[in-house]
Amino acid sequence: MNRFVALATLFLLGWLLYRLSPILTPFFVAAILAYLGNPLVSRLQKLGLGRGFATTAVFVLATLLGTGIVLALLPVIQSQFLLFLDSVSKYLTLLQQNILPRLSARLGIPMDTGTLTTYAARNTQKLGEWAGRGLQLALHSGSSLITALLNIILIPVLTFYLLRDWPRLLARIRQLVPLRYLPLVSLLARDSDAMLTAFLRGQISVMLALGVTYAVGLSIIGLKTAILIGLLAGILSFVPYLGVISGVTMATLAIYVQTGQFLPILGVLVVFTVGQILESMVFTPYLVGDRIGLHPVAVIFAVLAGGELFGFIGLLLALPVTAVLIALLRHAHQWYLRSACYQDTPPS
């Protein structure tokens, strides 16, 4: 009966998570930020500060630190951002005056304004359907933008309350654990906490290493917006493949507008290919794998298995989930070594 209740509870929780997944993102991000900020707040508490005041102090410190970093990088990023916007404008002009005529000549398909108007007249119904789909996409994008803005406002608020009440939340969770299992659960939680902390520190190191690699590589090939694109691609690399895809797209656009030639695009591809090789073979295995005690081959397998089983979310959560599983499996291994199943020897 108890097992049935436990399974039913797990099933209900899984169903609720699935149904509520569209609105869970800000809570998930806030929980991660509160988890990361809790050690610093706890240290301030040991110095005699109240939990609420310590949380406020951490928020003020994080704001000042973030503002300082932004102000230090703002001149370079602003100039490179303006260059990138200018590159987009020039690219659109180049597309209209150079690329489309070349494609027209090579494919034998006229692409002048008159031809496009005639095509539009002949395919009014299809264009109407495309316009309808485009409007739906625009409305969806608009609602997504509003949701993103609300999340930006909501995440700091949720983080503050979670961080302030973190010990109370943990105590409530601890009260739900049966007393006979409390020592074991506490031990597993401490080990999982250590593994997750090591993983997050390693992942931040990977992001910084990739950002520097991309920025230096793009600077070597002469891209004027190398620092902006490189650092942005490094930050976005926390989401698998998002960093490299966005980085290649932006760098390709910028280098083509800057030079007007296709050959430098090969340099962009080389830079990001080298970055991906370093991430797969060096950065992730050694900066993340070593911190969580996972062999480089196992790191690569975990990422591939997560993507195969659960798609994009699996790619994102593969390593942190693996870190927790390692902590659990180590205790399971020790239990097995002490068990009669392992220690009993066959009769001679």
Residue pairs with C-beta under 8 A, 6 or more apart in sequence:
17 24
25 151
26 151
26 154
26 155
26 158
27 158
29 151
29 155
30 154
30 155
30 158
30 159
30 162
31 162
32 200
33 155
33 159
33 163
34 159
34 162
34 163
34 166
35 196
36 200
37 55
37 58
37 62
37 159
37 163
38 163
38 166
40 58
41 51
41 54
41 55
41 58
41 163
41 166
44 54
44 57
44 58
45 51
45 54
49 57
51 164
51 167
52 164
55 160
55 163
55 164
58 163
59 156
59 160
76 227
76 228
77 227
77 228
80 224
80 225
80 226
80 227
80 228
80 229
81 225
81 228
83 224
83 225
83 254
84 225
84 228
84 229
84 250
84 254
87 225
87 253
87 254
87 257
87 258
88 253
88 257
90 257
91 253
91 256
91 257
94 256
94 257
94 260
100 111
101 111
103 109
103 111
104 110
104 111
104 112
120 127
162 169
174 182
174 186
177 185
184 331
187 331
188 327
188 328
188 331
191 327
191 330
191 331
192 323
192 324
192 327
192 328
194 327
195 292
195 293
195 323
195 324
195 326
195 327
196 320
196 323
196 324
198 291
198 292
198 323
199 288
199 291
199 292
199 319
199 320
199 323
200 320
201 291
202 287
202 288
202 289
202 290
202 291
202 292
203 238
203 288
203 319
205 283
205 287
205 288
206 237
206 279
206 283
206 284
206 287
206 288
207 234
207 235
207 237
207 238
208 234
209 234
209 278
209 283
209 287
210 233
210 234
210 237
210 243
210 275
210 278
210 279
210 283
211 230
211 231
211 233
211 234
211 235
211 237
212 230
212 234
213 230
213 234
213 274
213 275
213 278
214 226
214 229
214 230
214 231
214 233
214 234
214 247
214 271
214 272
214 275
215 226
215 227
215 229
215 230
215 231
215 234
216 226
216 230
217 226
217 230
217 270
217 271
217 272
217 274
217 275
218 225
218 226
218 229
218 230
218 251
218 268
218 271
219 226
219 227
219 230
220 271
221 255
221 264
221 267
221 268
221 270
221 271
222 255
222 258
222 259
222 264
223 229
223 251
223 254
223 255
223 258
223 268
224 254
224 258
225 250
225 251
225 254
229 247
229 250
229 251
229 254
230 247
232 246
232 247
232 250
233 243
233 244
233 246
233 247
233 250
233 272
234 243
235 243
236 242
236 243
236 246
236 247
237 243
237 244
237 279
239 316
240 303
240 307
240 312
240 315
240 316
241 315
244 272
244 275
244 276
247 272
248 268
248 269
248 272
251 268
251 271
251 272
252 265
252 268
255 264
255 265
255 267
255 268
256 262
256 264
256 265
258 264
280 300
281 296
284 299
284 303
284 319
285 295
285 296
285 299
285 300
286 296
288 294
288 299
288 319
289 295
289 296
289 298
289 299
292 319
292 322
292 323
292 326
293 326
294 302
294 322
294 323
294 326
298 322
299 319
299 322
302 318
302 319
302 322
303 315
303 318
303 319
305 314
305 318
306 314
306 315
306 316
306 317
306 318
306 321
307 314
307 315
307 318
308 314
310 317
336 342
337 343
